[in-house]
Amino acid sequence: MLRRFIERVGLMNCIMLLVVISIIITSEILFLQGKKMDAIFVAFWAPTILGFMNYLKYRK
């Protein structure tokens, strides 16, 4: 099942999605530790990476 997903989506996209998930988790941890400004700064990375992935996917 995981192999089919990786083949369908692509290995690099799967790696980037794992990076985005780790960024979201890191942001949550920072927020719960009381470092709210750092959490907001880190949280903006996730949509930026997803937007870059879309740009690379649809660029021709």
C-alpha positions as CSV (number, residue, x, y, z in Angstrom):
1,M,0.0,0.0,0.0
2,L,2.8,2.4,0.9
3,R,4.8,1.4,-2.1
4,R,1.8,2.1,-4.4
5,F,1.3,5.5,-2.8
6,I,5.0,6.4,-3.3
7,E,4.9,5.2,-7.0
8,R,1.8,7.2,-7.6
9,V,2.9,10.5,-5.9
10,G,6.6,10.2,-6.4
11,L,9.4,9.8,-4.0
12,M,10.5,13.4,-3.8
13,N,6.9,14.6,-3.1
14,C,6.6,12.0,-0.3
15,I,9.8,13.3,1.2
16,M,8.6,16.9,1.0
17,L,5.3,15.9,2.6
18,L,7.2,14.4,5.5
19,V,9.2,17.6,5.8
20,V,5.9,19.6,5.9
21,I,4.5,17.3,8.6
22,S,7.6,17.6,10.7
23,I,7.5,21.4,10.4
24,I,3.9,21.5,11.6
25,I,4.8,19.2,14.6
26,T,7.8,21.4,15.4
27,S,5.6,24.5,15.3
28,E,3.0,22.9,17.6
29,I,5.8,22.0,20.1
30,L,7.1,25.5,20.0
31,F,3.7,27.0,20.6
32,L,3.0,24.7,23.5
33,Q,6.3,25.7,25.1
34,G,5.2,29.3,25.0
35,K,7.4,30.4,22.2
36,K,4.5,31.7,20.1
37,M,6.4,34.1,17.8
38,D,8.9,31.3,16.9
39,A,6.0,28.9,16.3
40,I,4.3,31.3,13.9
41,F,7.6,31.9,12.1
42,V,8.1,28.2,11.6
43,A,4.5,27.5,10.7
44,F,4.8,29.8,7.7
45,W,7.4,27.4,6.2
46,A,4.8,24.6,5.6
47,P,2.6,26.5,3.1
48,T,5.7,28.0,1.4
49,I,7.1,24.5,0.8
50,L,3.7,23.2,-0.5
51,G,3.4,26.2,-2.8
52,F,6.9,25.6,-4.1
53,M,5.9,21.9,-4.7
54,N,2.9,23.1,-6.7
55,Y,5.1,25.5,-8.7
56,L,7.5,22.7,-9.6
57,K,4.7,20.4,-10.5
58,Y,2.8,22.7,-12.9
59,R,5.7,24.6,-14.4
60,K,6.3,24.0,-18.1
